[in-house]
Amino acid sequence: MDEKKIFLCDNSIDGIFTAIYLAWSSGFGHANVKLEEKCEKGSFANLELFSEYIKVNTDLTLSVKVSRSIQSKISEEAFQMVCRVALSDYIGKADLIYRFLIKGFHIGGGILEHLSDEVVNKIFKINKNVGFEAHHLLGFVRFSEQENGLLFSSIEPKNNVLSLIAPHFADRLPKERFIIYDKKRNMAALHIPGKQWILAEVPDLKIGDFRAFTDQEDEYRDLWKIFFKHIVIKERINPKLQRNNLPLRFRGDMTEFEPDIEE
């Protein structure tokens, strides 16, 4: 029985692409290798018997080579899809992407038409799920103006979509300083007028430090809550439909769902 080689990589696009490059060029054979990404909390899945674990150090040069190969040998659409899958919370995504690319490099751009294939179908479903969540957040993100003029927002998405939504707000708010903070991953998108937005790890950031609202911000927050409360037509309240359009998990970071103000 051949010993399986399991490549352990960072839970990121670059980490996964690095592992793909090393696994592909290892010579062990596709059937004898497996890719495994770190979980959200930085750990890996349970150890498997009769397997050799190979730690992968993320290499941007190797990642870029894989990126270019996907774009040139399969398609730009396939590249965008696997990137979104790499940003998902799906456990086992690294190996799934690897299996998809094995087929994709063999078939070419036509791989996206093979929806009956289990691997391709799974890629499509995860890609769609990540895209939906990013689209939802474009409308659900709420900024609060701090006394220093900074706009701050906190989110807690299932998938790691911060890099997908940041460009939208940088384009819509080019003259504003803002932070969008992913509480689940301790990551933040930072934007300064006239400069490119960046992603940064902020393990020591405390949301309580961003409660120094301006007087005008407090007034607007109160007005928004009053508007949201009084615009409701009681006879047409449909909680099930509302939950479908606005899932409960988004509401903790939305101004209109904060505790009612005194009337």
Phi and psi restraints in degrees (value plus and minus 20) as a CYANA .aco file:
   2 ASP   PHI     -90.4   -50.4
   2 ASP   PSI     121.7   161.7
   3 GLU   PHI     -98.5   -58.5
   3 GLU   PSI     106.9   146.9
   4 LYS   PHI     -95.1   -55.1
   4 LYS   PSI     121.7   161.7
   5 LYS   PHI    -122.8   -82.8
   5 LYS   PSI      99.0   139.0
   6 ILE   PHI    -131.4   -91.4
   6 ILE   PSI      96.6   136.6
   7 PHE   PHI    -110.8   -70.8
   7 PHE   PSI      99.8   139.8
   8 LEU   PHI    -117.4   -77.4
   8 LEU   PSI     100.9   140.9
   9 CYS   PHI    -148.7  -108.7
   9 CYS   PSI     146.8   186.8
  10 ASP   PHI     -87.2   -47.2
  10 ASP   PSI     132.0   172.0
  11 ASN   PHI    -105.2   -65.2
  11 ASN   PSI      51.1    91.1
  12 SER   PHI    -174.7  -134.7
  12 SER   PSI     145.0   185.0
  13 ILE   PHI     -80.5   -40.5
  13 ILE   PSI     -68.0   -28.0
  14 ASP   PHI     -84.9   -44.9
  14 ASP   PSI     -58.5   -18.5
  15 GLY   PHI     -84.0   -44.0
  15 GLY   PSI     -64.3   -24.3
  16 ILE   PHI     -87.8   -47.8
  16 ILE   PSI     -62.7   -22.7
  17 PHE   PHI     -85.8   -45.8
  17 PHE   PSI     -54.8   -14.8
  18 THR   PHI     -83.2   -43.2
  18 THR   PSI     -64.7   -24.7
  19 ALA   PHI     -83.1   -43.1
  19 ALA   PSI     -58.2   -18.2
  20 ILE   PHI     -81.9   -41.9
  20 ILE   PSI     -64.5   -24.5
  21 TYR   PHI     -80.9   -40.9
  21 TYR   PSI     -68.2   -28.2
  22 LEU   PHI     -87.9   -47.9
  22 LEU   PSI     -59.7   -19.7
  23 ALA   PHI     -86.0   -46.0
  23 ALA   PSI     -61.8   -21.8
  24 TRP   PHI     -85.0   -45.0
  24 TRP   PSI     -60.6   -20.6
  25 SER   PHI    -110.2   -70.2
  25 SER   PSI     -18.6    21.4
  26 SER   PHI     -91.2   -51.2
  26 SER   PSI     -47.5    -7.5
  27 GLY   PHI      63.9   103.9
  27 GLY   PSI     -16.8    23.2
  28 PHE   PHI     -95.2   -55.2
  28 PHE   PSI     -41.9    -1.9
  29 GLY   PHI      77.3   117.3
  29 GLY   PSI     117.6   157.6
  30 HIS   PHI     -78.1   -38.1
  30 HIS   PSI     -55.8   -15.8
  31 ALA   PHI     -91.8   -51.8
  31 ALA   PSI     -37.3     2.7
  32 ASN   PHI    -124.0   -84.0
  32 ASN   PSI     -15.9    24.1
  33 VAL   PHI    -142.8  -102.8
  33 VAL   PSI     137.2   177.2
  34 LYS   PHI    -165.2  -125.2
  34 LYS   PSI     125.4   165.4
  35 LEU   PHI    -128.8   -88.8
  35 LEU   PSI     120.1   160.1
  36 GLU   PHI    -159.5  -119.5
  36 GLU   PSI     105.2   145.2
  37 GLU   PHI    -114.3   -74.3
  37 GLU   PSI     136.8   176.8
  38 LYS   PHI     -83.0   -43.0
  38 LYS   PSI     126.9   166.9
  39 CYS   PHI     -95.4   -55.4
  39 CYS   PSI     154.2   194.2
  40 GLU   PHI     -76.7   -36.7
  40 GLU   PSI     -53.0   -13.0
  41 LYS   PHI    -108.9   -68.9
  41 LYS   PSI     -12.5    27.5
  42 GLY   PHI      70.8   110.8
  42 GLY   PSI     -17.0    23.0
  43 SER   PHI    -123.5   -83.5
  43 SER   PSI     156.1   196.1
  44 PHE   PHI    -134.9   -94.9
  44 PHE   PSI     152.7   192.7
  45 ALA   PHI     -92.0   -52.0
  45 ALA   PSI     159.8   199.8
  46 ASN   PHI     -82.8   -42.8
  46 ASN   PSI     124.4   164.4
  47 LEU   PHI     -87.0   -47.0
  47 LEU   PSI     124.5   164.5
  48 GLU   PHI    -123.9   -83.9
  48 GLU   PSI     123.9   163.9
  49 LEU   PHI     -93.6   -53.6
  49 LEU   PSI     136.8   176.8
  50 PHE   PHI      36.0    76.0
  50 PHE   PSI      20.3    60.3
  51 SER   PHI    -155.2  -115.2
  51 SER   PSI     126.2   166.2
  52 GLU   PHI    -126.2   -86.2
  52 GLU   PSI     107.2   147.2
  53 TYR   PHI    -117.3   -77.3
  53 TYR   PSI     110.0   150.0
  54 ILE   PHI    -138.5   -98.5
  54 ILE   PSI      96.5   136.5
  55 LYS   PHI     -98.4   -58.4
  55 LYS   PSI     109.1   149.1
  56 VAL   PHI    -125.3   -85.3
  56 VAL   PSI     104.8   144.8
  57 ASN   PHI    -114.2   -74.2
  57 ASN   PSI     105.0   145.0
  58 THR   PHI     -77.8   -37.8
  58 THR   PSI     109.8   149.8
  59 ASP   PHI    -148.0  -108.0
  59 ASP   PSI      92.3   132.3
  60 LEU   PHI     -83.1   -43.1
  60 LEU   PSI     -52.8   -12.8
  61 THR   PHI     -84.2   -44.2
  61 THR   PSI     -64.1   -24.1
  62 LEU   PHI     -89.1   -49.1
  62 LEU   PSI     -56.9   -16.9
  63 SER   PHI     -81.7   -41.7
  63 SER   PSI     -63.1   -23.1
  64 VAL   PHI     -83.2   -43.2
  64 VAL   PSI     -58.0   -18.0
  65 LYS   PHI     -81.8   -41.8
  65 LYS   PSI     -62.9   -22.9
  66 VAL   PHI     -85.8   -45.8
  66 VAL   PSI     -63.1   -23.1
  67 SER   PHI     -77.5   -37.5
  67 SER   PSI     -67.5   -27.5
  68 ARG   PHI     -85.7   -45.7
  68 ARG   PSI     -55.8   -15.8
  69 SER   PHI     -86.0   -46.0
  69 SER   PSI     -61.9   -21.9
  70 ILE   PHI     -82.4   -42.4
  70 ILE   PSI     -64.2   -24.2
  71 GLN   PHI     -87.0   -47.0
  71 GLN   PSI     -58.7   -18.7
  72 SER   PHI    -106.2   -66.2
  72 SER   PSI     -54.6   -14.6
  73 LYS   PHI    -117.3   -77.3
  73 LYS   PSI     -39.1     0.9
  74 ILE   PHI    -136.8   -96.8
  74 ILE   PSI    -106.3   -66.3
  75 SER   PHI    -193.7  -153.7
  75 SER   PSI     143.7   183.7
  76 GLU   PHI     -85.0   -45.0
  76 GLU   PSI     -57.1   -17.1
  77 GLU   PHI     -82.8   -42.8
  77 GLU   PSI     -62.9   -22.9
  78 ALA   PHI     -83.5   -43.5
  78 ALA   PSI     -58.9   -18.9
  79 PHE   PHI     -81.6   -41.6
  79 PHE   PSI     -67.0   -27.0
  80 GLN   PHI     -81.6   -41.6
  80 GLN   PSI     -58.1   -18.1
  81 MET   PHI     -86.0   -46.0
  81 MET   PSI     -67.8   -27.8
  82 VAL   PHI     -87.5   -47.5
  82 VAL   PSI     -50.1   -10.1
  83 CYS   PHI     -85.6   -45.6
  83 CYS   PSI     -62.4   -22.4
  84 ARG   PHI     -87.0   -47.0
  84 ARG   PSI     -56.9   -16.9
  85 VAL   PHI     -83.8   -43.8
  85 VAL   PSI     -58.4   -18.4
  86 ALA   PHI     -85.0   -45.0
  86 ALA   PSI     -43.2    -3.2
  87 LEU   PHI    -110.4   -70.4
  87 LEU   PSI     -22.4    17.6
  88 SER   PHI     -98.6   -58.6
  88 SER   PSI     151.2   191.2
  89 ASP   PHI    -116.0   -76.0
  89 ASP   PSI      -7.4    32.6
  90 TYR   PHI     -89.3   -49.3
  90 TYR   PSI     103.6   143.6
  91 ILE   PHI     -99.7   -59.7
  91 ILE   PSI     102.4   142.4
  92 GLY   PHI      82.9   122.9
  92 GLY   PSI      -7.9    32.1
  93 LYS   PHI     -86.1   -46.1
  93 LYS   PSI     -52.1   -12.1
  94 ALA   PHI     -82.0   -42.0
  94 ALA   PSI     -67.6   -27.6
  95 ASP   PHI     -90.0   -50.0
  95 ASP   PSI     -55.2   -15.2
  96 LEU   PHI     -81.2   -41.2
  96 LEU   PSI     -65.7   -25.7
  97 ILE   PHI     -82.7   -42.7
  97 ILE   PSI     -59.8   -19.8
  98 TYR   PHI     -80.2   -40.2
  98 TYR   PSI     -66.3   -26.3
  99 ARG   PHI     -84.6   -44.6
  99 ARG   PSI     -56.6   -16.6
 100 PHE   PHI     -85.0   -45.0
 100 PHE   PSI     -62.2   -22.2
 101 LEU   PHI     -90.7   -50.7
 101 LEU   PSI     -51.5   -11.5
 102 ILE   PHI     -77.6   -37.6
 102 ILE   PSI     -66.6   -26.6
 103 LYS   PHI     -89.9   -49.9
 103 LYS   PSI     -61.3   -21.3
 104 GLY   PHI     -84.6   -44.6
 104 GLY   PSI     -62.8   -22.8
 105 PHE   PHI     -87.8   -47.8
 105 PHE   PSI     -43.8    -3.8
 106 HIS   PHI    -101.8   -61.8
 106 HIS   PSI     -62.2   -22.2
 107 ILE   PHI    -111.2   -71.2
 107 ILE   PSI     -56.5   -16.5
 108 GLY   PHI      74.6   114.6
 108 GLY   PSI    -177.0  -137.0
 109 GLY   PHI     -78.7   -38.7
 109 GLY   PSI     -43.5    -3.5
 110 GLY   PHI     -86.6   -46.6
 110 GLY   PSI     -30.9     9.1
 111 ILE   PHI     -78.1   -38.1
 111 ILE   PSI     -49.7    -9.7
 112 LEU   PHI     -90.7   -50.7
 112 LEU   PSI     -31.8     8.2
 113 GLU   PHI    -112.3   -72.3
 113 GLU   PSI     -26.3    13.7
 114 HIS   PHI    -110.6   -70.6
 114 HIS   PSI      39.3    79.3
 115 LEU   PHI     -89.4   -49.4
 115 LEU   PSI     -36.2     3.8
 116 SER   PHI     -96.9   -56.9
 116 SER   PSI     -34.9     5.1
 117 ASP   PHI     -94.3   -54.3
 117 ASP   PSI     112.9   152.9
 118 GLU   PHI     -79.9   -39.9
 118 GLU   PSI     -63.5   -23.5
 119 VAL   PHI     -86.6   -46.6
 119 VAL   PSI     -67.2   -27.2
 120 VAL   PHI     -82.7   -42.7
 120 VAL   PSI     -62.7   -22.7
 121 ASN   PHI     -81.9   -41.9
 121 ASN   PSI     -60.4   -20.4
 122 LYS   PHI     -86.0   -46.0
 122 LYS   PSI     -60.7   -20.7
 123 ILE   PHI     -79.5   -39.5
 123 ILE   PSI     -65.0   -25.0
 124 PHE   PHI     -80.8   -40.8
 124 PHE   PSI     -65.3   -25.3
 125 LYS   PHI     -84.5   -44.5
 125 LYS   PSI     -65.0   -25.0
 126 ILE   PHI     -86.8   -46.8
 126 ILE   PSI     -62.2   -22.2
 127 ASN   PHI     -78.2   -38.2
 127 ASN   PSI     -62.9   -22.9
 128 LYS   PHI     -84.6   -44.6
 128 LYS   PSI     -62.1   -22.1
 129 ASN   PHI     -82.9   -42.9
 129 ASN   PSI     -64.1   -24.1
 130 VAL   PHI     -84.9   -44.9
 130 VAL   PSI     -62.8   -22.8
 131 GLY   PHI     -82.1   -42.1
 131 GLY   PSI     -60.7   -20.7
 132 PHE   PHI     -82.7   -42.7
 132 PHE   PSI     -63.5   -23.5
 133 GLU   PHI     -86.0   -46.0
 133 GLU   PSI     -61.5   -21.5
 134 ALA   PHI     -82.5   -42.5
 134 ALA   PSI     -61.5   -21.5
 135 HIS   PHI     -83.6   -43.6
 135 HIS   PSI     -62.2   -22.2
 136 HIS   PHI     -78.6   -38.6
 136 HIS   PSI     -64.8   -24.8
 137 LEU   PHI     -87.1   -47.1
 137 LEU   PSI     -43.6    -3.6
 138 LEU   PHI     -81.5   -41.5
 138 LEU   PSI     -46.8    -6.8
 139 GLY   PHI    -121.9   -81.9
 139 GLY   PSI     -37.4     2.6
 140 PHE   PHI    -120.0   -80.0
 140 PHE   PSI     -33.5     6.5
 141 VAL   PHI     -85.8   -45.8
 141 VAL   PSI     113.2   153.2
 142 ARG   PHI    -141.8  -101.8
 142 ARG   PSI     102.9   142.9
 143 PHE   PHI    -116.2   -76.2
 143 PHE   PSI     126.2   166.2
 144 SER   PHI    -143.9  -103.9
 144 SER   PSI     112.3   152.3
 145 GLU   PHI    -103.9   -63.9
 145 GLU   PSI     106.5   146.5
 146 GLN   PHI    -107.1   -67.1
 146 GLN   PSI     146.3   186.3
 147 GLU   PHI     -80.0   -40.0
 147 GLU   PSI     -47.0    -7.0
 148 ASN   PHI    -107.9   -67.9
 148 ASN   PSI     -13.7    26.3
 149 GLY   PHI      70.1   110.1
 149 GLY   PSI     -25.8    14.2
 150 LEU   PHI     -93.5   -53.5
 150 LEU   PSI     118.9   158.9
 151 LEU   PHI    -116.2   -76.2
 151 LEU   PSI     108.4   148.4
 152 PHE   PHI    -146.4  -106.4
 152 PHE   PSI     118.2   158.2
 153 SER   PHI    -161.7  -121.7
 153 SER   PSI     123.4   163.4
 154 SER   PHI    -140.0  -100.0
 154 SER   PSI     122.4   162.4
 155 ILE   PHI    -157.2  -117.2
 155 ILE   PSI     145.3   185.3
 156 GLU   PHI    -165.8  -125.8
 156 GLU   PSI      46.3    86.3
 157 PRO   PHI     -94.6   -54.6
 157 PRO   PSI     136.4   176.4
 158 LYS   PHI     -86.2   -46.2
 158 LYS   PSI     -64.2   -24.2
 159 ASN   PHI    -121.1   -81.1
 159 ASN   PSI     141.3   181.3
 160 ASN   PHI    -103.6   -63.6
 160 ASN   PSI      51.0    91.0
 161 VAL   PHI    -116.7   -76.7
 161 VAL   PSI     -12.3    27.7
 162 LEU   PHI     -76.1   -36.1
 162 LEU   PSI     -60.9   -20.9
 163 SER   PHI     -91.1   -51.1
 163 SER   PSI     -37.3     2.7
 164 LEU   PHI    -105.9   -65.9
 164 LEU   PSI     -49.3    -9.3
 165 ILE   PHI    -117.7   -77.7
 165 ILE   PSI     -43.2    -3.2
 166 ALA   PHI     -78.1   -38.1
 166 ALA   PSI     -62.3   -22.3
 167 PRO   PHI     -79.1   -39.1
 167 PRO   PSI     -55.3   -15.3
 168 HIS   PHI     -81.3   -41.3
 168 HIS   PSI     -67.3   -27.3
 169 PHE   PHI     -95.0   -55.0
 169 PHE   PSI     -51.0   -11.0
 170 ALA   PHI     -84.8   -44.8
 170 ALA   PSI     -54.7   -14.7
 171 ASP   PHI     -95.5   -55.5
 171 ASP   PSI     -57.7   -17.7
 172 ARG   PHI     -98.7   -58.7
 172 ARG   PSI     -47.5    -7.5
 173 LEU   PHI    -145.5  -105.5
 173 LEU   PSI      39.1    79.1
 174 PRO   PHI     -86.3   -46.3
 174 PRO   PSI     -43.2    -3.2
 175 LYS   PHI    -120.5   -80.5
 175 LYS   PSI     -11.7    28.3
 176 GLU   PHI    -129.8   -89.8
 176 GLU   PSI     127.5   167.5
 177 ARG   PHI    -111.5   -71.5
 177 ARG   PSI     103.9   143.9
 178 PHE   PHI    -165.5  -125.5
 178 PHE   PSI     138.6   178.6
 179 ILE   PHI    -150.5  -110.5
 179 ILE   PSI     110.0   150.0
 180 ILE   PHI    -133.2   -93.2
 180 ILE   PSI      96.4   136.4
 181 TYR   PHI    -127.3   -87.3
 181 TYR   PSI     103.1   143.1
 182 ASP   PHI    -110.0   -70.0
 182 ASP   PSI      83.0   123.0
 183 LYS   PHI     -85.1   -45.1
 183 LYS   PSI     -50.9   -10.9
 184 LYS   PHI     -90.6   -50.6
 184 LYS   PSI     -52.3   -12.3
 185 ARG   PHI    -135.7   -95.7
 185 ARG   PSI     -19.5    20.5
 186 ASN   PHI      33.8    73.8
 186 ASN   PSI      24.0    64.0
 187 MET   PHI    -139.7   -99.7
 187 MET   PSI     131.6   171.6
 188 ALA   PHI    -160.6  -120.6
 188 ALA   PSI     122.1   162.1
 189 ALA   PHI    -116.0   -76.0
 189 ALA   PSI     103.3   143.3
 190 LEU   PHI    -134.4   -94.4
 190 LEU   PSI     113.7   153.7
 191 HIS   PHI    -152.5  -112.5
 191 HIS   PSI     112.6   152.6
 192 ILE   PHI    -144.9  -104.9
 192 ILE   PSI     112.9   152.9
 193 PRO   PHI     -71.2   -31.2
 193 PRO   PSI     114.0   154.0
 194 GLY   PHI      65.0   105.0
 194 GLY   PSI     -21.8    18.2
 195 LYS   PHI    -148.9  -108.9
 195 LYS   PSI     142.1   182.1
 196 GLN   PHI     -93.1   -53.1
 196 GLN   PSI     117.6   157.6
 197 TRP   PHI     -86.9   -46.9
 197 TRP   PSI     134.0   174.0
 198 ILE   PHI    -153.3  -113.3
 198 ILE   PSI     138.8   178.8
 199 LEU   PHI    -124.8   -84.8
 199 LEU   PSI     118.5   158.5
 200 ALA   PHI    -164.7  -124.7
 200 ALA   PSI     126.4   166.4
 201 GLU   PHI     -99.2   -59.2
 201 GLU   PSI     111.7   151.7
 202 VAL   PHI    -153.0  -113.0
 202 VAL   PSI      47.5    87.5
 203 PRO   PHI     -83.4   -43.4
 203 PRO   PSI     -42.0    -2.0
 204 ASP   PHI    -120.4   -80.4
 204 ASP   PSI     -14.8    25.2
 205 LEU   PHI     -90.2   -50.2
 205 LEU   PSI     115.4   155.4
 206 LYS   PHI    -139.4   -99.4
 206 LYS   PSI     103.0   143.0
 207 ILE   PHI     -80.4   -40.4
 207 ILE   PSI     -51.5   -11.5
 208 GLY   PHI     -79.9   -39.9
 208 GLY   PSI     -42.1    -2.1
 209 ASP   PHI     -96.0   -56.0
 209 ASP   PSI     -27.7    12.3
 210 PHE   PHI    -134.5   -94.5
 210 PHE   PSI      21.4    61.4
 211 ARG   PHI    -133.2   -93.2
 211 ARG   PSI      -9.6    30.4
 212 ALA   PHI    -108.2   -68.2
 212 ALA   PSI      54.5    94.5
 213 PHE   PHI     -95.8   -55.8
 213 PHE   PSI     133.2   173.2
 214 THR   PHI     -92.7   -52.7
 214 THR   PSI     140.3   180.3
 215 ASP   PHI     -79.8   -39.8
 215 ASP   PSI     -59.4   -19.4
 216 GLN   PHI     -84.9   -44.9
 216 GLN   PSI     -58.2   -18.2
 217 GLU   PHI     -82.8   -42.8
 217 GLU   PSI     -64.0   -24.0
 218 ASP   PHI     -79.2   -39.2
 218 ASP   PSI     -61.4   -21.4
 219 GLU   PHI     -85.0   -45.0
 219 GLU   PSI     -64.5   -24.5
 220 TYR   PHI     -84.4   -44.4
 220 TYR   PSI     -58.9   -18.9
 221 ARG   PHI     -82.9   -42.9
 221 ARG   PSI     -63.1   -23.1
 222 ASP   PHI     -85.1   -45.1
 222 ASP   PSI     -63.0   -23.0
 223 LEU   PHI     -82.9   -42.9
 223 LEU   PSI     -59.5   -19.5
 224 TRP   PHI     -85.7   -45.7
 224 TRP   PSI     -61.2   -21.2
 225 LYS   PHI     -84.4   -44.4
 225 LYS   PSI     -62.4   -22.4
 226 ILE   PHI     -83.1   -43.1
 226 ILE   PSI     -64.7   -24.7
 227 PHE   PHI     -79.8   -39.8
 227 PHE   PSI     -68.0   -28.0
 228 PHE   PHI     -81.3   -41.3
 228 PHE   PSI     -58.1   -18.1
 229 LYS   PHI     -93.2   -53.2
 229 LYS   PSI     -60.3   -20.3
 230 HIS   PHI    -110.7   -70.7
 230 HIS   PSI     -31.5     8.5
 231 ILE   PHI    -100.3   -60.3
 231 ILE   PSI     -31.8     8.2
 232 VAL   PHI     -87.4   -47.4
 232 VAL   PSI     115.7   155.7
 233 ILE   PHI    -120.5   -80.5
 233 ILE   PSI      86.1   126.1
 234 LYS   PHI     -74.8   -34.8
 234 LYS   PSI     -57.9   -17.9
 235 GLU   PHI     -88.6   -48.6
 235 GLU   PSI     -35.5     4.5
 236 ARG   PHI    -133.2   -93.2
 236 ARG   PSI      -5.7    34.3
 237 ILE   PHI     -85.4   -45.4
 237 ILE   PSI     108.8   148.8
 238 ASN   PHI    -155.7  -115.7
 238 ASN   PSI      65.8   105.8
 239 PRO   PHI     -75.1   -35.1
 239 PRO   PSI     -59.1   -19.1
 240 LYS   PHI     -84.5   -44.5
 240 LYS   PSI     -65.7   -25.7
 241 LEU   PHI     -84.9   -44.9
 241 LEU   PSI     -59.4   -19.4
 242 GLN   PHI     -83.3   -43.3
 242 GLN   PSI     -60.2   -20.2
 243 ARG   PHI     -86.8   -46.8
 243 ARG   PSI     -53.5   -13.5
 244 ASN   PHI     -87.2   -47.2
 244 ASN   PSI     -60.4   -20.4
 245 ASN   PHI    -102.8   -62.8
 245 ASN   PSI     -47.7    -7.7
 246 LEU   PHI    -159.9  -119.9
 246 LEU   PSI      65.6   105.6
 247 PRO   PHI     -74.1   -34.1
 247 PRO   PSI     126.9   166.9
 248 LEU   PHI     -77.2   -37.2
 248 LEU   PSI     -52.5   -12.5
 249 ARG   PHI     -86.3   -46.3
 249 ARG   PSI     -38.3     1.7
 250 PHE   PHI    -105.3   -65.3
 250 PHE   PSI     -39.6     0.4
 251 ARG   PHI     -94.1   -54.1
 251 ARG   PSI     -43.8    -3.8
 252 GLY   PHI     -83.4   -43.4
 252 GLY   PSI     -40.5    -0.5
 253 ASP   PHI    -129.3   -89.3
 253 ASP   PSI      -4.1    35.9
 254 MET   PHI    -131.3   -91.3
 254 MET   PSI     110.5   150.5
 255 THR   PHI     -73.1   -33.1
 255 THR   PSI     -63.6   -23.6
 256 GLU   PHI     -87.8   -47.8
 256 GLU   PSI     -34.0     6.0
 257 PHE   PHI    -126.0   -86.0
 257 PHE   PSI     -11.0    29.0
 258 GLU   PHI     -92.6   -52.6
 258 GLU   PSI     143.0   183.0
 259 PRO   PHI     -70.2   -30.2
 259 PRO   PSI     121.3   161.3
 260 ASP   PHI     -78.7   -38.7
 260 ASP   PSI     125.1   165.1
 261 ILE   PHI    -103.9   -63.9
 261 ILE   PSI     142.5   182.5
 262 GLU   PHI     -96.4   -56.4
 262 GLU   PSI     115.8   155.8
